[in-house]
Amino acid sequence: MDIATAALRLFVREKNALNSAQKKNPDWPEPNYVDPETRMPLLIGVTCTSGFIMLVLLGIRIYTRHKMSTRGLGVDDILMVLAAIFSTALVAIVCVCAVYGTGYHNWDIRTEWYPTWGKATFSQNLAFIPATTLTKLSILHTYLFLFPSRANAIFCRTMMAFLWVWGTIQIIVSCFQCRPLSSYWDISMKKKCILINPYLYSSGAVNSLTDVIVYLWPSRTLFTLELPLLRRLGLLVTFSAGLVAVLASILRMVSIRNASSSSDSTWEGTFIALWKVLEVTFGVKCGCLPAVKPLIERFLPKPNTDSSRSQIEGYSSNNFNRLDNCDSHSRVNSDRGVGLRALSHDSLPDGEDGTASEDAENEEKQLERSYKTMR
């Protein structure tokens, strides 16, 4: 049998399956193949814009780490690049889905579109799951560097292990939730599937919970720093900006419920794909936000006074004196996690008065070296 004959037989089977589906849905109108209503411009426009902004922020992160930091690129940067690659792949896959079915009414989808649309829809999770997992792994590696405490190390490594296991389970279930595999794109085949909606709801809930835990974890440390309230709140907002991804995840689950209860699933499924892309791209973007500040400071006009410079760095000298003069337990005890490494070099004392202990001196030197590597 040649390829043309096989393709013709596949087309006939799919056409018959579509006709059968239309008979089962008498409320469907006649298909419009000439000028169908579609949400394709909305889906492609929003996802591509979000993906472009993500790549710009990723480029800024890589530039500042490579050109403006003595530390250079770390494991967290490599993981974030991989997360961005999978996120970009998801954007491309969703655009293919938008061209071949997602955003159209069920009755307006051409029969010959089904194989391409089915394969693209199946591929979404193969990009989505690694993207979300790698983003959180990158952020956890950043926490390991920024917060030198035993409690933080235990938390980060435990969450990393869980995310690796959970991500692997999700990929396996996504690949084998329906059998045979080709039934994803061959609508004429009989398939046997697990209860998909409970799986989608449960996996979405676990993903949202891990997002909240990871993004809010630094709050316990940030509120112990001897810094002005507004500065602490600013740092907290920066680290927890990824909660926007949690909102996108919740809205995605709402869209799944709406699409599963609708007879026009491809039309309602527009927002499932939309929120899925926004969830992964916002995660990467929020992970890259802290790297924007050093680049902005480099190109801002530099004031002449040291006090003005310290204000640009985000902290005043008095604030650092309060941090430097806090009790030794809150300065040195790593279990409380108060040794945030990203301290400004301008905040360190100009000299030692000879009364500080050797441990305190070593701690200050370590913090100064850590800040220089982050710059």
Secondary structure in CASP SS format (residue, H / E / C, confidence):
PFRMAT SS
TARGET T0000
AUTHOR 0000-0000-0000
METHOD secondary structure of the structure
MODEL  1
M C 1.00
D C 1.00
I H 1.00
A H 1.00
T H 1.00
A H 1.00
A H 1.00
L H 1.00
R H 1.00
L H 1.00
F H 1.00
V H 1.00
R H 1.00
E H 1.00
K H 1.00
N H 1.00
A H 1.00
L H 1.00
N H 1.00
S H 1.00
A H 1.00
Q H 1.00
K H 1.00
K H 1.00
N C 1.00
P C 1.00
D C 1.00
W C 1.00
P C 1.00
E C 1.00
P C 1.00
N C 1.00
Y C 1.00
V C 1.00
D C 1.00
P C 1.00
E C 1.00
T E 1.00
R C 1.00
M H 1.00
P H 1.00
L H 1.00
L H 1.00
I H 1.00
G H 1.00
V H 1.00
T H 1.00
C H 1.00
T H 1.00
S H 1.00
G H 1.00
F H 1.00
I H 1.00
M H 1.00
L H 1.00
V H 1.00
L H 1.00
L H 1.00
G H 1.00
I H 1.00
R H 1.00
I H 1.00
Y H 1.00
T H 1.00
R H 1.00
H H 1.00
K H 1.00
M C 1.00
S C 1.00
T C 1.00
R C 1.00
G C 1.00
L C 1.00
G C 1.00
V H 1.00
D H 1.00
D H 1.00
I H 1.00
L H 1.00
M H 1.00
V H 1.00
L H 1.00
A H 1.00
A H 1.00
I H 1.00
F H 1.00
S H 1.00
T H 1.00
A H 1.00
L H 1.00
V H 1.00
A H 1.00
I H 1.00
V H 1.00
C H 1.00
V H 1.00
C H 1.00
A H 1.00
V H 1.00
Y H 1.00
G C 1.00
T C 1.00
G C 1.00
Y E 1.00
H C 1.00
N H 1.00
W H 1.00
D H 1.00
I C 1.00
R C 1.00
T H 1.00
E H 1.00
W H 1.00
Y H 1.00
P H 1.00
T H 1.00
W H 1.00
G H 1.00
K H 1.00
A H 1.00
T H 1.00
F H 1.00
S H 1.00
Q H 1.00
N H 1.00
L H 1.00
A H 1.00
F H 1.00
I H 1.00
P H 1.00
A H 1.00
T H 1.00
T H 1.00
L H 1.00
T H 1.00
K H 1.00
L H 1.00
S H 1.00
I H 1.00
L H 1.00
H H 1.00
T H 1.00
Y H 1.00
L H 1.00
F H 1.00
L H 1.00
F C 1.00
P C 1.00
S C 1.00
R H 1.00
A H 1.00
N H 1.00
A H 1.00
I H 1.00
F H 1.00
C H 1.00
R H 1.00
T H 1.00
M H 1.00
M H 1.00
A H 1.00
F H 1.00
L H 1.00
W H 1.00
V H 1.00
W H 1.00
G H 1.00
T H 1.00
I H 1.00
Q H 1.00
I H 1.00
I H 1.00
V H 1.00
S H 1.00
C H 1.00
F H 1.00
Q C 1.00
C E 1.00
R E 1.00
P C 1.00
L H 1.00
S H 1.00
S H 1.00
Y H 1.00
W C 1.00
D C 1.00
I C 1.00
S C 1.00
M C 1.00
K C 1.00
K C 1.00
K E 1.00
C E 1.00
I C 1.00
L C 1.00
I H 1.00
N H 1.00
P H 1.00
Y H 1.00
L H 1.00
Y H 1.00
S H 1.00
S H 1.00
G H 1.00
A H 1.00
V H 1.00
N H 1.00
S H 1.00
L H 1.00
T H 1.00
D H 1.00
V H 1.00
I H 1.00
V H 1.00
Y H 1.00
L H 1.00
W C 1.00
P C 1.00
S H 1.00
R H 1.00
T H 1.00
L H 1.00
F C 1.00
T C 1.00
L C 1.00
E C 1.00
L C 1.00
P C 1.00
L H 1.00
L H 1.00
R H 1.00
R H 1.00
L H 1.00
G H 1.00
L H 1.00
L H 1.00
V H 1.00
T H 1.00
F H 1.00
S H 1.00
A C 1.00
G C 1.00
L H 1.00
V H 1.00
A H 1.00
V H 1.00
L H 1.00
A H 1.00
S H 1.00
I H 1.00
L H 1.00
R H 1.00
M H 1.00
V H 1.00
S H 1.00
I H 1.00
R H 1.00
N H 1.00
A H 1.00
S H 1.00
S C 1.00
S C 1.00
S C 1.00
D C 1.00
S H 1.00
T H 1.00
W H 1.00
E H 1.00
G C 1.00
T H 1.00
F H 1.00
I H 1.00
A H 1.00
L H 1.00
W H 1.00
K H 1.00
V H 1.00
L H 1.00
E H 1.00
V H 1.00
T H 1.00
F H 1.00
G H 1.00
V H 1.00
K H 1.00
C H 1.00
G H 1.00
C H 1.00
L H 1.00
P H 1.00
A H 1.00
V H 1.00
K H 1.00
P H 1.00
L H 1.00
I H 1.00
E H 1.00
R H 1.00
F H 1.00
L C 1.00
P C 1.00
K C 1.00
P C 1.00
N C 1.00
T C 1.00
D H 1.00
S H 1.00
S H 1.00
R H 1.00
S H 1.00
Q H 1.00
I H 1.00
E C 1.00
G C 1.00
Y C 1.00
S C 1.00
S H 1.00
N H 1.00
N H 1.00
F H 1.00
N H 1.00
R H 1.00
L H 1.00
D H 1.00
N C 1.00
C C 1.00
D C 1.00
S H 1.00
H H 1.00
S H 1.00
R H 1.00
V H 1.00
N C 1.00
S H 1.00
D H 1.00
R H 1.00
G C 1.00
V C 1.00
G C 1.00
L C 1.00
R C 1.00
A C 1.00
L C 1.00
S C 1.00
H H 1.00
D H 1.00
S H 1.00
L C 1.00
P C 1.00
D C 1.00
G C 1.00
E C 1.00
D C 1.00
G C 1.00
T C 1.00
A C 1.00
S C 1.00
E H 1.00
D H 1.00
A H 1.00
E H 1.00
N H 1.00
E H 1.00
E H 1.00
K H 1.00
Q H 1.00
L H 1.00
E H 1.00
R H 1.00
S H 1.00
Y H 1.00
K H 1.00
T H 1.00
M H 1.00
R C 1.00
END
